[in-house]
Amino acid sequence: MTSSKLAEQEALWRNLAEAHHAFIQARRALLTQADSIVELVRSALSRPSDRALAVDVFRCLSEEDQKKLFPDLLALSCYAHGLSGEAIQLLMLLPRDWVTQNIEAHAENILRDATYEEYRMLIQVYAQLSPALARKLAERAAQSNDDDIKEAGEDYLAQGAGGVVGTS
């Protein structure tokens, strides 16, 4: 590599390092000065262009504030997109007992108008928490009048307890 090419790449690195430092400072200011951080993150989670940043900020929140965003994160985990896996991972960072006790009540809001995709993704989330919860939801789906939702439940049940349902 030529010295001029190396110098160009080092300049790119410095620019990135400076931008990263500025990002860290801006995030720290947001976390320490914003009175409504939960509402800001909730709003950002609803905007595709801001979701990745909202997920990053979520990791910095107190457990209490993370719990307040649980319904939003659960909803985000129910659709196949670039951050659904990340949303599921964040759900799994919350205390397992708390999540297990609260997930069904919050999932009901999603399931009320759910399609095949929401059922399939929620079964996957449930499977990571508790095979018994996943089986219960899969049995519910298998009883649906909607053939696609029924298939999502039957697919999981055919794999046996603890199976993870694909998203295709």
C-alpha distance (Angstrom), angle and dihedral (degrees) to the residues before:
residue distance angle dihedral
M1 . . .
T2 3.77 . .
S3 3.77 120.1 .
S4 3.83 91.9 -116.9
K5 3.83 91.0 52.1
L6 3.82 90.2 48.3
A7 3.82 90.4 48.9
E8 3.83 90.2 51.7
Q9 3.79 91.3 50.7
E10 3.80 92.6 46.8
A11 3.81 88.6 51.9
L12 3.81 89.1 52.2
W13 3.80 88.8 50.8
R14 3.81 92.3 49.9
N15 3.80 90.4 49.9
L16 3.78 90.0 51.9
A17 3.82 92.4 46.7
E18 3.80 91.1 50.1
A19 3.80 91.9 48.5
H20 3.80 90.4 48.3
H21 3.79 91.4 50.4
A22 3.81 90.2 49.5
F23 3.82 89.3 49.1
I24 3.81 92.1 52.1
Q25 3.81 90.7 49.6
A26 3.81 92.4 47.5
R27 3.81 91.8 48.1
R28 3.81 91.3 49.0
A29 3.82 90.1 50.4
L30 3.80 90.8 49.5
L31 3.79 92.8 49.3
T32 3.79 94.5 47.5
Q33 3.81 100.6 37.7
A34 3.81 107.4 32.9
D35 3.80 112.6 97.8
S36 3.79 93.5 -165.2
I37 3.80 103.1 40.8
V38 3.81 93.2 145.0
E39 3.81 91.8 54.7
L40 3.81 91.4 45.8
V41 3.80 92.5 51.8
R42 3.82 91.7 43.4
S43 3.79 90.2 53.6
A44 3.81 92.2 46.1
L45 3.82 91.4 50.7
S46 3.79 88.2 59.7
R47 3.81 93.1 55.4
P48 3.81 114.8 74.7
S49 3.81 91.7 -150.5
D50 3.82 91.3 56.4
R51 3.82 101.9 36.4
A52 3.80 97.9 96.3
L53 3.79 90.6 51.8
A54 3.81 91.4 45.8
V55 3.81 89.7 52.5
D56 3.80 89.5 51.7
V57 3.80 92.3 49.8
F58 3.83 90.9 45.1
R59 3.81 88.9 63.4
C60 3.83 89.0 58.5
L61 3.80 95.9 52.1
S62 3.78 126.1 100.2
E63 3.78 116.9 -98.1
E64 3.80 88.6 -109.7
D65 3.82 91.8 56.6
Q66 3.81 91.5 43.3
K67 3.81 89.2 55.2
K68 3.81 89.7 53.1
L69 3.80 87.9 57.4
F70 3.80 93.9 47.3
P71 3.83 94.9 104.7
D72 3.80 90.9 50.8
L73 3.79 92.8 47.7
L74 3.80 91.6 46.7
A75 3.80 90.1 52.0
L76 3.80 89.8 49.0
S77 3.80 90.5 52.5
C78 3.81 92.1 55.4
Y79 3.78 97.8 71.1
A80 3.78 126.4 66.6
H81 3.81 105.8 -117.9
G82 3.78 138.1 121.6
L83 3.80 95.0 -76.2
S84 3.82 101.6 38.5
G85 3.81 91.8 97.0
E86 3.79 90.2 48.5
A87 3.81 90.4 49.8
I88 3.80 90.2 52.2
Q89 3.81 90.5 49.7
L90 3.80 90.4 51.9
L91 3.80 90.6 50.7
M92 3.79 88.4 53.6
L93 3.82 90.5 54.3
L94 3.79 90.8 64.1
P95 3.81 116.8 87.3
R96 3.81 104.8 -72.5
D97 3.81 94.6 -139.7
W98 3.80 91.5 51.9
V99 3.81 92.6 47.7
T100 3.80 92.1 47.2
Q101 3.80 90.8 50.6
N102 3.82 93.9 48.0
I103 3.78 107.5 32.9
E104 3.79 99.5 82.7
A105 3.80 94.4 53.4
H106 3.80 91.9 49.3
A107 3.79 93.4 42.0
E108 3.82 90.4 56.8
N109 3.80 89.7 70.8
I110 3.80 88.9 55.1
L111 3.81 95.8 41.9
R112 3.80 93.5 51.7
D113 3.83 90.5 80.7
A114 3.78 98.4 13.4
T115 3.75 126.7 149.4
Y116 3.78 130.6 -158.8
E117 3.80 90.2 -80.0
E118 3.80 96.0 55.7
Y119 3.80 92.6 46.4
R120 3.78 92.8 47.8
M121 3.80 93.4 47.9
L122 3.81 93.8 44.0
I123 3.79 91.1 50.3
Q124 3.80 86.8 53.6
V125 3.82 91.4 51.0
Y126 3.81 91.3 46.5
A127 3.81 90.9 49.0
Q128 3.78 90.3 58.8
L129 3.80 90.3 51.8
S130 3.76 104.3 38.0
P131 3.81 132.2 -12.0
A132 3.82 88.0 -148.0
L133 3.81 92.3 57.0
A134 3.80 91.0 45.5
R135 3.79 91.3 50.4
K136 3.81 91.0 49.2
L137 3.81 91.7 52.1
A138 3.81 92.0 43.6
E139 3.80 90.6 52.2
R140 3.80 89.1 50.9
A141 3.79 90.6 50.1
A142 3.81 91.5 47.3
Q143 3.82 88.6 58.2
S144 3.82 92.6 54.2
N145 3.78 122.2 119.7
D146 3.81 87.8 -139.5
D147 3.81 106.7 90.7
D148 3.81 93.7 -149.0
I149 3.82 93.6 51.4
K150 3.80 89.3 44.4
E151 3.81 88.9 53.6
A152 3.82 91.6 52.1
G153 3.80 90.1 55.7
E154 3.77 94.8 42.7
D155 3.82 91.8 49.2
Y156 3.79 91.0 56.1
L157 3.79 93.9 44.1
A158 3.82 90.7 49.5
Q159 3.80 89.2 56.6
G160 3.80 91.5 53.8
A161 3.79 129.1 -128.0
G162 3.76 113.9 -32.6
G163 3.80 95.4 23.6
V164 3.77 117.2 137.4
V165 3.76 116.2 -132.5
G166 3.80 119.2 -133.6
T167 3.77 122.0 -129.1
S168 3.77 100.0 -131.8
